[in-house]
Amino acid sequence: MKKLLWTTLLVSGLASVMATGAFAQQDSVKRKSKFGIDNGLISISINGSDSLGKSKKGRFMGGITLTRLDIGFSRLVDNGSFSLSKENEFLDYTGGKTSTVSFDVLQFGYRFNPNFKIYMAGGFDWTMIRLKQNITLKKNSPTLDYDQESIEFSKNRLSNSYVHIPLNFEFRTKENTRGKRFYFVVGPEVAFLLNGKVKQISKENGKEKFKDDYNFEPFRYGGTLRLGYGGFGVFTKYYFNDMFTTTVQKGLKNMSFGVTFGLN
């Protein structure tokens, strides 16, 4: 995850810098936004800034962006309950250490006016579940099966990573005297599984990592809601389909909530 994160940040940052220089040379009358270029048609900036100024005319915007960094907690919802059923007790987890991280790297859309825009984005999403029990999930298993271990793990984490594609409807107020706005963002999201992973740490075996899909749903869909002020906000996400493809885990879903950095 760290390697992918830093590679994405580096490539996106370099591409943004080069694009900014190219646009600046093409038209000396282009307007520079606070963090990038605003040329009236396409906005490319390292933080996705696309302020329309006082103009009420709509315009297309998009390009490479490093925005909407979501950091928070994940919760499993078992057929409408936060308590796991008997069949899913082996997935019991530590809530304070079960987390989610996601961010966007691309964004394309249309701003209708200074207060409303629709845009589609693309990025990455991770969910990390800190399991309580000393078990090892079996790889290449048609069911979500496990082995009970005789050793104690100081860390036993089941995680997944997805490429997500949200479609957002963003409403924002006028700038106040401090140059900041309130934001309300809502929209659906689809995601495609990259991989699953188990990471374990114990005195007996040290650090171990196992990669498999672990029957995670390969295609995920849900919705996101964000409320924010300036570049900071809070979010909640809920995925409508099951977390796993297995029959026993039918009705087990995932939701998350936390803070967002980089609203624009």
N, C-alpha and C positions, 0 to 999 in steps of 0.2 A: 504494500500500500504506500509506504513512504517513497519508494522508487518511482512509482507511477505518479504520485502527487508532485514530487519535485520535477520530474520530466515534463509534466503538463504545464506547471508554472513557468518553467524555463522557456519551453517552446512558445507558449502563448505570449509571454512577455517580450521575447525577441521579435515575434511576428508583429505584435502591436507597435513596437518601436519603429520597425522598418516601414510599416504601413503608414504611421503618423508622418514620417519623413517624406514618403512618396506623395501623400496628399498635400503636404505643406508646399512642396515644390511645384505642384501642378497649378495651384490657384492661390495667388497672394491675398485674395480677398476673402478666403475662407475664414470662418470664425472658429477660434479655439475654445473648446469647452474647458471646464475646470480641470479635467483629467485626460482630455483627448482631443479629437477632431470632431467638429460638427460642420459638415459641408452642405447641409440643406437636404441631402438625399440619403447618404449612408454615414453612420457614425461608427467609428472604430476607436475603441479606447480601452485602456488596461483595466478600467473598472466599470465599463459599460455605461458611462455617463451619456445621456442623450437629451439633456434639457432643451426644451423648445424655445426658451426665452419668452418674449412677449407675443410672438407670432401665433395666430390662431389657425394657421394653415397646417394641414396634416402632412406627414412625410414618412417615408420608409427609413428604417434604421436597422443596424445589425453589424455583425462581425465578431471578432474575438473579444471575449469578456472574461473577467475574473471576478464574478459577483455572486451574491446570494450564497455565501458560505454558511451552511446550517450545521450547528453543533448542538447535540441534545441527547435525550434518552429515548430508548425504545421500550415498548411494552407488548407482550403477547396477549391477544384477546381470544379466549377459548370459547367459541360459540356465544359471544356477548358478555363473557365474564373475564375479569382479570385473574381469577383463580383457575389454575390448570386442572383439567379433569384427570381421573385416575390413569387413563391411557397415556397422558402427556406429562405425568409427574417427573419422568426422567429428564425433562427439559426445564425443570425448576431452575431459576436463575437469580442472580443478585441484581436487584433493580438499579442500585446506584452505580453499577459497573457495566450495565447493558446500555450501549450507546449507539448513536448514529452520527455520521458525518457525510455531507454532500456539498457539491459546488458545481457551478455551471462554467463552461468554457466557450460556448457559442450562443449567440442570440440573434434572432431575426424577427422583425415585426413591423408594425405600423402605429405611429402615434397620431391619433386623430386630432388632438388638441393638447394644450399644456396639462390637462387633468386626466386624460384617459389614453391608454395604449393597449394593444394586444400583441403578444409576442410568443414565439416558440423558442425554447432553449434546449441545449444539450449539455450533459455533464455526467458526473459519476456519483454514486451513492453507495455507502457502506453501512451495514448493520452488524454489530458485534455483541453477541449474547454470552455473558459470563455464567457458565453452568456451575451449579452448586455441587452436583454429585460427581463422584470419582468414576466416571464412565468414559469409554472411548467409542464414538459412533463408528459404525462399520462402513467402509468404503465399498462402492459398487454393489450396494444392496438394494433390491427392489422395494424394500420397506425401510423405514427409519429405525434401524435396529442398532443395538449397542452391546458392548462387553463391559461387565462390571469389573472394575480394577481393584486389586488389593493394596495399591499404593495411593498416597494422597497427593493431589495436585494443588500446587499453590496458585496455578492459573489453568483453567480449562475453558477455552473460548471457542465458540462456534460462530463463524462470520460468513457473510456473503457480500459480493460486490456486483453492482448493476450499472449499466449505462442507462440513464434516465432521460426522457424527453418530455418536459412539461409544456403545456400551453397555458399561458397566464393572461388574466385580465386585470390590469392594474389601474386603480383609481388613486389620485393624489390631490391634495389640497393646493392652494396657492402658497407660495413661499411667504413665511412670516418675516418679521424684522431681522431675524438672525439668518435668513437665507435658507431655512429648512422647511420641510413639508411633512405632513402625515400621509402614510401609505396604507392602502388596503388592496391586497393581491389575492386572487382566488383562481383556481383552475384545475383541470384534470392532468394526469400524468401517466405515461406508460414507461415501462422499464424492461430491459433485457438482461438476463443473467450472464455475468462474466465467469464467475467461479464461486465455489464455496471452500471454506478452509477451517480446519481445527488446529488450534495452537495450544499445546500443553507444556507446563513446566512442573517438574518434580525433582526431588533430591536423587531419586534412583535413576531416572532417565535423562535428566537435564531438560533442555529445550527441544521440543519436537513439533514438527508441522506436517499436516496431512491435507492434501488437496483433493477435492471431489465435489460433485454437485450436491451431494447429500440430500437429494430429492427436493431441493429448493425449486419453487415454481419458475420455469424459464421465462415466462412472460407475466409481468406484474402490472396492474393498473390500479389507480387510486386518485386521490385528490389532495390538494394543498391549500392551506389558508395562512396568510401572513398579515400581521399588523405591525406598522413601524413608524418611526419618526427619525428624520435625517437618514443616516446610513445604518441605523440599528433597528432591529425588530424582533418579534417572536413568531414562531411558526408551529403548526401542527399538521401532520400528514396521516392519512388513513388509507390502507390498501384494501380494496374491496374483494379481491379474490384470495384464496387460501395461500398461506405461506409455503406449504409443501404440497407435492403432488400425491402423496400417499393417502390411502383411504382412511386409515386410523386417525390421521391428523386433520380430517375434514372439518372445516369450521374454525381452524386455528389461523388467526390473522395477525397482522402486525400494524402497529401505529407508533408514531413518534412525535416528540414535541421538544422545543428548545429555543435557542436564540439564533437570529440571522444577522450576519454582518455583510454590508455592501448592498443594501437596497438602493435603487436609483430611480 
